[in-house]
Amino acid sequence: MFEFKNHDLVENFEHEGLTYELKPCLDLDGNKVDGLFNAWVTLNNPKQYNSYTTEMVKGVILAFRKASEARDVNAVVFTGAGDRAFCTGGNTKEYAEYYAGRPGEYRRYMRLFNDMVSGILSCDKPVICRVNGMRIAGGQEIGMACDFTISTDMATFGQAGPKHGSAPDGGSTDFLAGFVGTERAMQSCTLCEMWSPHRALDYGLITEVVPSFKIDGSFAPNPLVVTDTTPDAMGFSHYGEYKTGEAAAAGKAKMKEGSICLNALDVAVDRMCTKLLYMMPDCLTKTIESVRKVKLENWNRNRETNRAWLANNMMTEGRAGFRAFNEAANGFREVDYIALRQKLAAGATWTDELTNSILPAARK
């Protein structure tokens, strides 16, 4: 009998905050297929909105390597635990309490982060991002490294970089313009405004949106988003925008009447996996690799210089921004932007005194 060689880097791995599970493939009739699986890689840190710790990043690297090498794996489903978030990026508590002020350590961490993104982009299997909630900051970046995105209509997409002391150089500045165009990418990356799944689908960022909000046992539209396409008095459609004012308040009240159900999301993910199953495997892999080229070329061109800058930034704005978010006080989780700009314009340098003077505890 022919004996395969083992190309895995490790025999078994367990990393806190990450699960790796094989689920049987389904044929076109919905029956389980013997001996073929889809690998589910799940970020399992729901209390912190599936933000990834250093250990979780290591786990993702090994999980994608394992799935890529597995001869019986058809596709990879990358998702998060619970119904609140796919991923909200790096673990802010860890950033603030360990990496802030330690650029050398953050540079080492960013080596792992870069390997995680590269592992997704080089996976020999198609990768589906199953978005079960917020996909923000680094979560948006690792999500865009995937090949397909299927999202609930209650998810949120966006960046947090300049707002919280970083730049979205973990993939968004490389990938986003290729999805939505340069100006929309600029808007997202600089202003850190959130997009609804409806807006993300319209912009070409994601593949499919499915319902997930239920009232009295039936699916209902996202009560926080404008889903009416009727133009306003000026002729503008507000479809996909987040509601404001009284409409937003009414939407929040409506949320309390219902619950989140991810059944339609799982059906849609299974349907995509089944579609991929009915393709020649090597031809599918080559096609995926070819379509990924633009993302991969941009990523490889910039990842090392971005890594160096992000590390050095942990001595200045990164240190202040992550501490501000972690040490929330006085109703704020951001630095005092105006005070910072005024102090820098007056010639201040980045000292502990400057950092402490703009943190939430110093704000009124």
Buried (B, 14 or more C-beta within 10 A) or exposed (E): EEEEEEEEEEEEBEBEBBBBEBBEBBEEEEEEEEEBBBBBBBBBBBEBBBBBBBBBBBBBBBBBBBBBBBEEBBBBBBBBBBBBBBBBBBBBBBBBEBBBBBBEBBBBBBBBBBBBBBBBBBBBBBBBBBBBBBBBBBBBBBBBBBBBBBBBBBBBBBBBBBBBBBBBBBBBBBBBBBBBEEEBBBBBBBEBEBBBBBBBBBBEBBBBBBBBBBEEEEBBBBBBBBBEEEEEEEEEEBBBBBBEEEEBEEBEEBBEEBEBBBEBBBEBBBBBBBEBBEEEEEEBBEEBBEEBEEBBEBBEEBBEEBBEBBBEBBBBBBBBBBBBBBBEEEEBBBBBEEBBEEBEEEEBEBEEEBBEBBBBBBBE
